[in-house]
Amino acid sequence: MIGSGPIIIGQAAEFDYAGTQACRALREEGVRVVLVNSNPATIMTDDEVADRVYIEPLTVEVLERVIERERPYGLLPTLGGQTGLNLAVELANAGVLERWNVRLLGTPLHSIREAEDRDLFRQLLIRIDEPSIESVTVHTVQEGLTFAAKAGLPLISRPAYTLGGTGGGMAASIPELTALLERSLRASPIGQTLVERSVAGWKEVEYEVLRDGADNAITVCNMENFDPVGVHTGDSIVVAPSQTLSDRQYQMLRTASLKIVRALGIEGGCNVQFALDPRSDRYYVIEVNPRVSRSSALASKATGYPIARVAAKIALGKRLDEIPNAVTAGTTAAMEPALDYCVVKIPRWPFDKFAGGDRRVGTQMKATGEVHGDRAHLRGRPPQGGSIP
């Protein structure tokens, strides 16, 4: 299993939480777990979490040496954030997995590529008749400027294979767009970015979805961003479940989430993000994270549903109805949680440590932490499913 590496903005405690949960779930099933992570200041690197822990640089060369030494049956890449996902793709591209006969567990490689590659994902949405924002995938600055001449400004840039909106942003002028495209193309490991027409100001809604290899799928919960599209979800106040969507809107986006995850062939946890115009019920699919994400940690804490634990067992081939829900002790993981309370996440910025930082929020995540509260907890009782940190 690949860890999430150093603590950076957008990738830190959430993935340590998920990775630790997954390691313990795998060991429950009698699986010997080999963990590689470059960050010793994590719970997942404690001796009792995995059978063998390597605190080494997270590079293809180092991982191949570990694989050569340990000869693992499989590799689980979807619980170590974007680092784990990118490294799995790099290992596959370098022929390492084939050379040492290592199977990719959980979500297949082609599904990861289809969700992460902006052009392939757009083609999939067209194929399944799901609405995507007018956009173009570019590999050069000039391609982006050509699109701007046709689509107009403002435009948003979303680099491929990145986390926390790294390298992305919004541009309202040609000089801004030129600088943005240069930054986005540098940030993407494959030199690719999606340039799309801005729908800033629309509602942003997320669905946390789990699917197993037998095509059983559930939505763990949905989350509504207090801030509109144009502010990264990591920098937004988020409420779970949604509070202002009508039942029709909720069911419409839930149906779309399950349809997209099934079309991608995800096996495990997945996060689907939408832009919604509440006046017309028109919506667009923004993106899909084919892995356990920051939002998965929030959804787990909000509902009491152990997403990373269940995702790890799905990666071993188990179906949702075969996995007991350790929290309720009376249902299986195939049952969607029911919330009679709401949880609010508020981002946190340590301005004392980054006094000179740009405090304007946008499509790049800048928060370094978060706090949670819930309505039931404020009334003096813990919500069903456990107390919220």
C-alpha positions as a Markdown table, in Angstrom:
| # | Residue | x | y | z |
|---|---|---|---|---|
| 1 | Met | 0.0 | 0.0 | 0.0 |
| 2 | Ile | 1.3 | 3.5 | -1.0 |
| 3 | Gly | 0.9 | 6.3 | 1.6 |
| 4 | Ser | 0.2 | 9.9 | 0.9 |
| 5 | Gly | 3.8 | 11.2 | 1.6 |
| 6 | Pro | 4.6 | 14.5 | 3.2 |
| 7 | Ile | 2.1 | 16.8 | 4.8 |
| 8 | Ile | 1.2 | 19.4 | 2.2 |
| 9 | Ile | -1.9 | 21.6 | 1.8 |
| 10 | Gly | -4.7 | 19.4 | 0.6 |
| 11 | Gln | -3.1 | 16.1 | 1.4 |
| 12 | Ala | -2.3 | 15.3 | 5.0 |
| 13 | Ala | -4.3 | 14.0 | 8.0 |
| 14 | Glu | -7.3 | 12.9 | 5.8 |
| 15 | Phe | -5.2 | 10.4 | 3.9 |
| 16 | Asp | -3.4 | 9.2 | 7.1 |
| 17 | Tyr | -6.9 | 8.6 | 8.5 |
| 18 | Ala | -8.0 | 6.6 | 5.4 |
| 19 | Gly | -4.7 | 4.7 | 5.0 |
| 20 | Thr | -4.7 | 3.6 | 8.7 |
| 21 | Gln | -8.3 | 2.5 | 8.5 |
| 22 | Ala | -7.5 | 0.5 | 5.3 |
| 23 | Cys | -4.4 | -1.2 | 6.7 |
| 24 | Arg | -6.4 | -2.4 | 9.7 |
| 25 | Ala | -9.2 | -3.6 | 7.5 |
| 26 | Leu | -6.9 | -5.6 | 5.3 |
| 27 | Arg | -5.2 | -7.2 | 8.3 |
| 28 | Glu | -8.7 | -8.2 | 9.6 |
| 29 | Glu | -9.0 | -10.3 | 6.5 |
| 30 | Gly | -5.7 | -12.0 | 7.1 |
| 31 | Val | -3.8 | -10.1 | 4.5 |
| 32 | Arg | -0.1 | -9.2 | 5.1 |
| 33 | Val | 0.2 | -5.5 | 4.6 |
| 34 | Val | 3.4 | -3.8 | 3.3 |
| 35 | Leu | 3.2 | 0.0 | 3.6 |
| 36 | Val | 5.5 | 2.5 | 1.9 |
| 37 | Asn | 5.4 | 6.1 | 3.0 |
| 38 | Ser | 7.9 | 8.9 | 3.2 |
| 39 | Asn | 6.4 | 10.6 | 6.2 |
| 40 | Pro | 7.2 | 9.1 | 9.6 |
| 41 | Ala | 4.9 | 11.5 | 11.4 |
| 42 | Thr | 1.8 | 9.5 | 10.6 |
| 43 | Ile | -0.3 | 6.9 | 12.4 |
| 44 | Met | -0.2 | 4.6 | 9.4 |
| 45 | Thr | 3.6 | 4.2 | 9.8 |
| 46 | Asp | 3.2 | 2.9 | 13.4 |
| 47 | Asp | 4.4 | -0.7 | 13.8 |
| 48 | Glu | 1.1 | -2.1 | 14.8 |
| 49 | Val | -0.8 | -0.7 | 11.7 |
| 50 | Ala | 1.0 | -2.7 | 9.0 |
| 51 | Asp | 3.1 | -5.9 | 9.0 |
| 52 | Arg | 6.0 | -4.2 | 7.2 |
| 53 | Val | 6.6 | -0.5 | 7.1 |
| 54 | Tyr | 9.1 | 1.2 | 4.7 |
| 55 | Ile | 9.8 | 4.9 | 5.4 |
| 56 | Glu | 11.3 | 5.7 | 2.0 |
| 57 | Pro | 11.0 | 8.3 | -0.8 |
| 58 | Leu | 7.9 | 7.8 | -2.8 |
| 59 | Thr | 9.4 | 7.3 | -6.2 |
| 60 | Val | 9.1 | 4.6 | -8.9 |
| 61 | Glu | 12.6 | 3.5 | -8.4 |
| 62 | Val | 12.2 | 3.0 | -4.6 |
| 63 | Leu | 8.8 | 1.3 | -5.0 |
| 64 | Glu | 10.2 | -1.1 | -7.5 |
| 65 | Arg | 13.0 | -2.1 | -5.1 |
| 66 | Val | 10.3 | -2.7 | -2.3 |
| 67 | Ile | 8.2 | -4.7 | -4.8 |
| 68 | Glu | 11.2 | -6.8 | -5.8 |
| 69 | Arg | 12.0 | -7.5 | -2.1 |
| 70 | Glu | 8.5 | -8.2 | -0.8 |
| 71 | Arg | 6.9 | -9.7 | -4.0 |
| 72 | Pro | 3.4 | -8.6 | -3.1 |
| 73 | Tyr | 0.3 | -10.1 | -4.7 |
| 74 | Gly | -1.4 | -6.7 | -5.2 |
| 75 | Leu | -1.0 | -2.9 | -4.9 |
| 76 | Leu | -3.7 | -0.7 | -3.4 |
| 77 | Pro | -3.2 | 2.8 | -4.7 |
| 78 | Thr | -6.5 | 4.5 | -4.0 |
| 79 | Leu | -6.1 | 5.3 | -0.3 |
| 80 | Gly | -3.0 | 7.4 | -0.4 |
| 81 | Gly | -4.4 | 10.5 | -2.0 |
| 82 | Gln | -3.2 | 11.8 | -5.3 |
| 83 | Thr | 0.3 | 10.7 | -4.5 |
| 84 | Gly | -0.7 | 7.0 | -4.4 |
| 85 | Leu | -2.8 | 7.3 | -7.5 |
| 86 | Asn | -0.2 | 9.0 | -9.6 |
| 87 | Leu | 2.5 | 6.5 | -8.5 |
| 88 | Ala | 0.4 | 3.5 | -9.4 |
| 89 | Val | -0.1 | 4.9 | -12.9 |
| 90 | Glu | 3.7 | 5.6 | -13.2 |
| 91 | Leu | 4.5 | 2.1 | -12.0 |
| 92 | Ala | 2.1 | 0.7 | -14.6 |
| 93 | Asn | 3.5 | 2.9 | -17.4 |
| 94 | Ala | 7.1 | 1.9 | -16.5 |
| 95 | Gly | 6.2 | -1.8 | -16.7 |
| 96 | Val | 7.0 | -2.4 | -13.0 |
| 97 | Leu | 3.6 | -4.0 | -12.2 |
| 98 | Glu | 3.8 | -6.4 | -15.2 |
| 99 | Arg | 7.5 | -7.2 | -14.6 |
| 100 | Trp | 6.8 | -8.3 | -11.0 |
| 101 | Asn | 3.3 | -9.7 | -11.6 |
| 102 | Val | 1.6 | -7.3 | -9.3 |
| 103 | Arg | -2.1 | -6.9 | -9.6 |
| 104 | Leu | -3.7 | -3.5 | -9.1 |
| 105 | Leu | -6.4 | -3.9 | -6.4 |
| 106 | Gly | -9.7 | -2.1 | -6.4 |
| 107 | Thr | -10.4 | 0.4 | -9.2 |
| 108 | Pro | -8.8 | -0.8 | -12.5 |
| 109 | Leu | -6.1 | 1.2 | -14.1 |
| 110 | His | -8.2 | 2.1 | -17.1 |
| 111 | Ser | -10.8 | 3.6 | -14.8 |
| 112 | Ile | -8.2 | 5.7 | -13.0 |
| 113 | Arg | -6.9 | 7.0 | -16.4 |
| 114 | Glu | -10.4 | 7.7 | -17.7 |
| 115 | Ala | -11.3 | 9.7 | -14.5 |
| 116 | Glu | -8.0 | 11.6 | -14.2 |
| 117 | Asp | -7.4 | 12.3 | -17.9 |
| 118 | Arg | -9.5 | 15.4 | -18.5 |
| 119 | Asp | -10.1 | 14.6 | -22.2 |
| 120 | Leu | -11.0 | 10.9 | -21.7 |
| 121 | Phe | -13.4 | 11.9 | -18.9 |
| 122 | Arg | -15.1 | 14.4 | -21.1 |
| 123 | Gln | -15.5 | 11.8 | -23.8 |
| 124 | Leu | -17.0 | 9.4 | -21.3 |
| 125 | Leu | -19.6 | 12.0 | -20.2 |
| 126 | Ile | -20.6 | 12.6 | -23.8 |
| 127 | Arg | -21.0 | 8.8 | -24.2 |
| 128 | Ile | -23.3 | 8.4 | -21.3 |
| 129 | Asp | -25.2 | 11.6 | -22.0 |
| 130 | Glu | -24.2 | 13.5 | -18.8 |
| 131 | Pro | -23.7 | 17.2 | -19.2 |
| 132 | Ser | -20.2 | 18.7 | -19.1 |
| 133 | Ile | -19.2 | 22.3 | -19.2 |
| 134 | Glu | -18.0 | 23.6 | -22.6 |
| 135 | Ser | -14.3 | 22.9 | -22.5 |
| 136 | Val | -11.1 | 21.8 | -24.3 |
| 137 | Thr | -8.2 | 19.7 | -23.2 |
| 138 | Val | -4.9 | 21.6 | -24.0 |
| 139 | His | -1.2 | 20.8 | -24.0 |
| 140 | Thr | 0.0 | 24.2 | -25.0 |
| 141 | Val | -0.7 | 27.8 | -24.1 |
| 142 | Gln | -1.7 | 28.6 | -27.7 |
| 143 | Glu | -4.4 | 25.9 | -27.7 |
| 144 | Gly | -5.9 | 27.5 | -24.6 |
| 145 | Leu | -5.9 | 31.0 | -26.1 |
| 146 | Thr | -7.6 | 29.7 | -29.3 |
| 147 | Phe | -10.4 | 28.3 | -27.2 |
| 148 | Ala | -10.7 | 31.6 | -25.3 |
| 149 | Ala | -11.2 | 33.4 | -28.6 |
| 150 | Lys | -14.2 | 31.1 | -29.3 |
| 151 | Ala | -15.7 | 30.6 | -25.8 |
| 152 | Gly | -14.9 | 34.0 | -24.2 |
| 153 | Leu | -13.8 | 34.9 | -20.7 |
| 154 | Pro | -13.7 | 34.1 | -17.8 |
| 155 | Leu | -12.3 | 30.6 | -18.1 |
| 156 | Ile | -11.2 | 28.0 | -15.5 |
| 157 | Ser | -8.1 | 25.8 | -15.8 |
| 158 | Arg | -8.0 | 22.3 | -14.1 |
| 159 | Pro | -4.7 | 20.5 | -14.6 |
| 160 | Ala | -4.8 | 16.7 | -14.9 |
| 161 | Tyr | -3.5 | 14.4 | -12.2 |
| 162 | Thr | -3.2 | 17.0 | -9.5 |
| 163 | Leu | -4.7 | 17.5 | -6.0 |
| 164 | Gly | -6.3 | 20.5 | -4.3 |
| 165 | Gly | -6.6 | 22.5 | -7.5 |
| 166 | Thr | -2.8 | 22.7 | -7.7 |
| 167 | Gly | -1.8 | 24.9 | -10.7 |
| 168 | Gly | -5.4 | 25.7 | -11.6 |
| 169 | Gly | -7.4 | 28.9 | -11.3 |
| 170 | Met | -9.7 | 31.3 | -13.0 |
| 171 | Ala | -8.7 | 34.0 | -15.6 |
| 172 | Ala | -10.7 | 37.0 | -16.7 |
| 173 | Ser | -8.2 | 38.5 | -19.1 |
| 174 | Ile | -5.8 | 37.2 | -21.8 |
| 175 | Pro | -2.7 | 38.1 | -19.8 |
| 176 | Glu | -4.1 | 36.3 | -16.7 |
| 177 | Leu | -5.1 | 33.3 | -18.9 |
| 178 | Thr | -1.6 | 33.1 | -20.4 |
| 179 | Ala | 0.1 | 33.0 | -17.0 |
| 180 | Leu | -2.5 | 30.6 | -15.7 |
| 181 | Leu | -2.1 | 28.1 | -18.6 |
| 182 | Glu | 1.7 | 28.2 | -18.2 |
| 183 | Arg | 1.3 | 27.4 | -14.5 |
| 184 | Ser | -1.3 | 24.6 | -15.1 |
| 185 | Leu | 0.7 | 22.8 | -17.7 |
| 186 | Arg | 3.8 | 22.9 | -15.4 |
| 187 | Ala | 1.7 | 21.5 | -12.5 |
| 188 | Ser | 0.3 | 18.5 | -14.5 |
| 189 | Pro | 2.5 | 15.4 | -14.5 |
| 190 | Ile | 1.3 | 14.7 | -18.1 |
| 191 | Gly | 1.4 | 18.4 | -19.2 |
| 192 | Gln | -2.4 | 18.6 | -19.7 |
| 193 | Thr | -5.0 | 20.9 | -18.5 |
| 194 | Leu | -8.8 | 21.3 | -19.0 |
| 195 | Val | -9.8 | 24.8 | -19.9 |
| 196 | Glu | -13.5 | 25.3 | -19.4 |
| 197 | Arg | -16.2 | 28.0 | -19.5 |
| 198 | Ser | -16.7 | 29.4 | -16.0 |
| 199 | Val | -20.0 | 28.7 | -14.1 |
| 200 | Ala | -18.8 | 30.5 | -11.1 |
| 201 | Gly | -21.7 | 31.4 | -8.8 |
| 202 | Trp | -23.6 | 28.1 | -9.3 |
| 203 | Lys | -24.1 | 25.8 | -6.3 |
| 204 | Glu | -21.4 | 23.1 | -5.9 |
| 205 | Val | -22.6 | 19.7 | -4.6 |
| 206 | Glu | -20.7 | 16.5 | -4.0 |
| 207 | Tyr | -21.7 | 12.9 | -3.7 |
| 208 | Glu | -19.6 | 10.3 | -1.9 |
| 209 | Val | -20.1 | 7.0 | -3.7 |
| 210 | Leu | -19.0 | 3.4 | -3.1 |
| 211 | Arg | -19.2 | 0.6 | -5.7 |
| 212 | Asp | -18.1 | -3.0 | -5.6 |
| 213 | Gly | -17.0 | -5.4 | -8.3 |
| 214 | Ala | -20.5 | -6.8 | -8.7 |
| 215 | Asp | -21.9 | -3.4 | -9.6 |
| 216 | Asn | -23.6 | -2.7 | -6.3 |
| 217 | Ala | -23.3 | 1.0 | -5.6 |
| 218 | Ile | -24.5 | 3.3 | -2.8 |
| 219 | Thr | -24.2 | 7.0 | -2.0 |
| 220 | Val | -22.9 | 7.4 | 1.5 |
| 221 | Cys | -24.0 | 11.0 | 1.7 |
| 222 | Asn | -24.1 | 14.2 | -0.3 |
| 223 | Met | -22.5 | 17.5 | 0.7 |
| 224 | Glu | -23.4 | 21.0 | -0.2 |
| 225 | Asn | -20.8 | 23.8 | -0.4 |
| 226 | Phe | -21.8 | 27.0 | 1.3 |
| 227 | Asp | -19.5 | 28.8 | -1.2 |
| 228 | Pro | -20.4 | 28.7 | -4.9 |
| 229 | Val | -18.5 | 27.2 | -7.8 |
| 230 | Gly | -15.2 | 29.1 | -8.1 |
| 231 | Val | -14.1 | 28.4 | -4.5 |
| 232 | His | -12.3 | 25.1 | -3.9 |
| 233 | Thr | -14.3 | 22.7 | -1.8 |
| 234 | Gly | -11.3 | 22.5 | 0.6 |
| 235 | Asp | -11.6 | 26.2 | 1.2 |
| 236 | Ser | -15.4 | 26.2 | 1.5 |
| 237 | Ile | -17.7 | 25.7 | 4.4 |
| 238 | Val | -19.4 | 22.4 | 3.6 |
| 239 | Val | -22.7 | 21.0 | 5.0 |
| 240 | Ala | -23.6 | 17.3 | 5.0 |
| 241 | Pro | -26.2 | 16.4 | 4.0 |
| 242 | Ser | -27.4 | 19.2 | 1.7 |
| 243 | Gln | -29.9 | 21.6 | 3.2 |
| 244 | Thr | -31.2 | 23.7 | 0.3 |
| 245 | Leu | -31.7 | 21.1 | -2.5 |
| 246 | Ser | -35.2 | 20.0 | -3.3 |
| 247 | Asp | -35.9 | 16.2 | -3.3 |
| 248 | Arg | -36.1 | 16.3 | -7.1 |
| 249 | Gln | -32.6 | 18.0 | -7.3 |
| 250 | Tyr | -31.1 | 15.6 | -4.8 |
| 251 | Gln | -32.4 | 12.5 | -6.6 |
| 252 | Met | -31.4 | 13.9 | -10.0 |
| 253 | Leu | -27.8 | 14.3 | -8.9 |
| 254 | Arg | -27.7 | 11.0 | -7.0 |
| 255 | Thr | -28.9 | 9.2 | -10.1 |
| 256 | Ala | -26.2 | 10.9 | -12.1 |
| 257 | Ser | -23.5 | 10.0 | -9.6 |
| 258 | Leu | -24.3 | 6.3 | -9.6 |
| 259 | Lys | -24.5 | 6.4 | -13.4 |
| 260 | Ile | -21.0 | 8.0 | -13.8 |
| 261 | Val | -19.4 | 5.7 | -11.2 |
| 262 | Arg | -20.8 | 2.6 | -12.9 |
| 263 | Ala | -19.7 | 3.9 | -16.4 |
| 264 | Leu | -16.1 | 4.4 | -15.0 |
| 265 | Gly | -16.0 | 1.0 | -13.4 |
| 266 | Ile | -14.9 | 2.3 | -10.0 |
| 267 | Glu | -14.3 | -0.4 | -7.4 |
| 268 | Gly | -14.1 | 1.3 | -4.0 |
| 269 | Gly | -14.7 | 4.9 | -2.9 |
| 270 | Cys | -15.3 | 7.8 | -5.3 |
| 271 | Asn | -16.3 | 11.5 | -5.1 |
| 272 | Val | -18.4 | 13.1 | -7.8 |
| 273 | Gln | -18.7 | 16.9 | -8.0 |
| 274 | Phe | -21.5 | 18.9 | -9.6 |
| 275 | Ala | -22.3 | 22.5 | -10.5 |
| 276 | Leu | -26.1 | 23.2 | -10.1 |
| 277 | Asp | -28.2 | 26.1 | -11.2 |
| 278 | Pro | -31.0 | 26.0 | -8.7 |
| 279 | Arg | -33.3 | 28.3 | -10.7 |
| 280 | Ser | -33.4 | 26.0 | -13.8 |
| 281 | Asp | -32.3 | 22.6 | -12.3 |
| 282 | Arg | -29.6 | 22.6 | -15.0 |
| 283 | Tyr | -26.4 | 20.9 | -13.8 |
| 284 | Tyr | -22.9 | 20.1 | -15.0 |
| 285 | Val | -20.4 | 17.4 | -13.9 |
| 286 | Ile | -17.3 | 19.1 | -12.7 |
| 287 | Glu | -15.0 | 16.2 | -12.0 |
| 288 | Val | -14.7 | 12.7 | -10.4 |
| 289 | Asn | -12.0 | 11.6 | -7.9 |
| 290 | Pro | -11.5 | 7.9 | -8.5 |
| 291 | Arg | -10.1 | 7.4 | -4.9 |
| 292 | Val | -10.8 | 8.0 | -1.3 |
| 293 | Ser | -10.5 | 11.8 | -0.9 |
| 294 | Arg | -10.7 | 14.6 | 1.6 |
| 295 | Ser | -14.4 | 14.5 | 1.2 |
| 296 | Ser | -14.4 | 10.8 | 2.1 |
| 297 | Ala | -13.0 | 11.6 | 5.5 |
| 298 | Leu | -15.6 | 14.3 | 6.1 |
| 299 | Ala | -18.4 | 11.9 | 4.9 |
| 300 | Ser | -17.1 | 9.1 | 7.2 |
| 301 | Lys | -17.0 | 11.4 | 10.2 |
| 302 | Ala | -20.4 | 12.9 | 9.4 |
| 303 | Thr | -22.2 | 9.6 | 8.9 |
| 304 | Gly | -20.2 | 7.2 | 11.0 |
| 305 | Tyr | -19.8 | 5.0 | 7.9 |
| 306 | Pro | -16.2 | 3.8 | 7.6 |
| 307 | Ile | -15.6 | 4.5 | 3.9 |
| 308 | Ala | -11.9 | 3.6 | 3.8 |
| 309 | Arg | -12.4 | 0.4 | 5.7 |
| 310 | Val | -15.2 | -0.7 | 3.3 |
| 311 | Ala | -13.2 | 0.4 | 0.2 |
| 312 | Ala | -10.2 | -1.7 | 1.3 |
| 313 | Lys | -12.4 | -4.8 | 1.6 |
| 314 | Ile | -14.0 | -4.1 | -1.8 |
| 315 | Ala | -10.4 | -4.1 | -3.2 |
| 316 | Leu | -10.1 | -7.7 | -2.0 |
| 317 | Gly | -13.1 | -8.7 | -4.0 |
| 318 | Lys | -15.8 | -8.5 | -1.3 |
| 319 | Arg | -19.3 | -7.2 | -2.1 |
| 320 | Leu | -21.0 | -4.5 | -0.1 |
| 321 | Asp | -23.6 | -6.9 | 1.2 |
| 322 | Glu | -20.8 | -9.2 | 2.5 |
| 323 | Ile | -19.1 | -6.5 | 4.6 |
| 324 | Pro | -20.6 | -6.0 | 8.1 |
| 325 | Asn | -21.0 | -2.4 | 9.2 |
| 326 | Ala | -18.7 | -2.2 | 12.2 |
| 327 | Val | -20.4 | 0.9 | 13.6 |
| 328 | Thr | -24.1 | -0.2 | 13.5 |
| 329 | Ala | -23.2 | -3.9 | 14.2 |
| 330 | Gly | -26.5 | -4.9 | 12.7 |
| 331 | Thr | -26.4 | -3.9 | 9.0 |
| 332 | Thr | -24.1 | -4.4 | 6.1 |
| 333 | Ala | -22.1 | -1.9 | 4.1 |
| 334 | Ala | -24.8 | -2.0 | 1.4 |
| 335 | Met | -27.2 | 0.1 | 3.6 |
| 336 | Glu | -27.0 | 3.8 | 3.0 |
| 337 | Pro | -26.6 | 5.9 | 6.2 |
| 338 | Ala | -29.6 | 8.0 | 7.3 |
| 339 | Leu | -28.8 | 11.3 | 9.0 |
| 340 | Asp | -31.3 | 13.1 | 11.3 |
| 341 | Tyr | -28.7 | 15.9 | 11.9 |
| 342 | Cys | -26.4 | 18.0 | 9.8 |
| 343 | Val | -22.6 | 18.4 | 10.1 |
| 344 | Val | -20.7 | 21.5 | 9.2 |
| 345 | Lys | -17.1 | 21.7 | 8.1 |
| 346 | Ile | -15.2 | 25.0 | 8.4 |
| 347 | Pro | -11.8 | 25.4 | 6.8 |
| 348 | Arg | -8.9 | 26.8 | 8.8 |
| 349 | Trp | -6.0 | 29.0 | 7.6 |
| 350 | Pro | -3.0 | 29.6 | 9.9 |
| 351 | Phe | -2.4 | 33.2 | 8.9 |
| 352 | Asp | 0.3 | 33.5 | 11.6 |
| 353 | Lys | 2.5 | 31.0 | 9.7 |
| 354 | Phe | 1.7 | 32.3 | 6.2 |
| 355 | Ala | 1.6 | 36.0 | 6.9 |
| 356 | Gly | 2.6 | 36.9 | 3.4 |
| 357 | Gly | 0.3 | 34.4 | 1.7 |
| 358 | Asp | -2.4 | 35.4 | -0.8 |
| 359 | Arg | -5.7 | 35.3 | 1.2 |
| 360 | Arg | -8.1 | 35.3 | -1.8 |
| 361 | Val | -10.0 | 32.1 | -2.2 |
| 362 | Gly | -10.3 | 30.5 | -5.6 |
| 363 | Thr | -10.0 | 27.1 | -7.4 |
| 364 | Gln | -6.7 | 26.4 | -5.6 |
| 365 | Met | -7.0 | 25.0 | -2.1 |
| 366 | Lys | -5.2 | 27.1 | 0.5 |
| 367 | Ala | -6.6 | 25.9 | 3.8 |
| 368 | Thr | -4.4 | 23.7 | 6.0 |
| 369 | Gly | -7.0 | 22.1 | 8.2 |
| 370 | Glu | -10.7 | 22.1 | 9.3 |
| 371 | Val | -13.0 | 21.8 | 12.2 |
| 372 | His | -16.4 | 20.0 | 12.4 |
| 373 | Gly | -19.5 | 20.6 | 14.4 |
| 374 | Asp | -23.0 | 19.1 | 14.2 |
| 375 | Arg | -26.4 | 20.2 | 15.2 |
| 376 | Ala | -27.2 | 17.2 | 17.3 |
| 377 | His | -23.9 | 17.5 | 19.2 |
| 378 | Leu | -24.7 | 21.2 | 20.0 |
| 379 | Arg | -28.0 | 20.0 | 21.5 |
| 380 | Gly | -26.0 | 17.9 | 24.0 |
| 381 | Arg | -26.2 | 14.5 | 22.5 |
| 382 | Pro | -24.0 | 12.7 | 19.9 |
| 383 | Pro | -25.5 | 12.0 | 16.5 |
| 384 | Gln | -26.2 | 8.5 | 15.4 |
| 385 | Gly | -23.1 | 6.8 | 14.2 |
| 386 | Gly | -20.8 | 8.3 | 16.7 |
| 387 | Ser | -19.6 | 11.7 | 18.0 |
| 388 | Ile | -17.9 | 14.1 | 15.6 |
| 389 | Pro | -14.4 | 15.4 | 16.4 |
